[in-house]
Structures are given as structure tokens and as C-alpha cells.
Amino acid sequence: MPIYAYRCAECGFSKDVLQKISDAPLTTCLSCGKPAFQKQVTAAGFQLKGTGWYVTDFRGGSSSSSGGSSGSSEQSAPAATSTGSN
């Protein structure tokens, strides 16, 4: 379940609330009781670090932990040739 940040526009009270995505947003301030409680836009709570995932990570054959682009282990497709007679 995501954590949403709320802030009251009247009194400035703020609170992080654990809610389901399908739950209705809160509107009544928990501190002053006025209908000025609003969701805030916040940054994501995680960061993506490291080299990432590559198409070749789970292919059969040799396993390489580098996952990088040093050296080309993939073969290029053969060029299409025309064998029709003219």
C-alpha cells in the first residue's frame, strides 16, 4: 500500500497516511477538523541504482555478471540474399 502525504491548507498540519489506491482521499483535517486536507505531490521513495537489467541477463549459455556492453557476444543476423532467377 502506498503512503500519501497530506497537508491542511488552513492550519498547516501535515501527516503521512498509509492507504489503498482505491481508498477515497482524506478531506477533513485531523487537527482542526476543517475540510482543507489535501494530498501533496511527493518524490518517489526509492532509487534505481547499479547497472540495471539487460535482455541478455536470462538467456541460456554462458553466464556473465558484467551485464555491460564490453565486447559483443551477440551475432548479427545474416544478410538476406535473393536466390530468385532473373
Secondary structure, 3 states (H helix, E strand, C coil): CCEEEEEECCCCCEEEEECCCCCCCCCCCCCCCCCCEEECCCCCCCCCCCCCCCHHHHCCCCCCCCCCCCCCCCCCCCCCCCCCCC
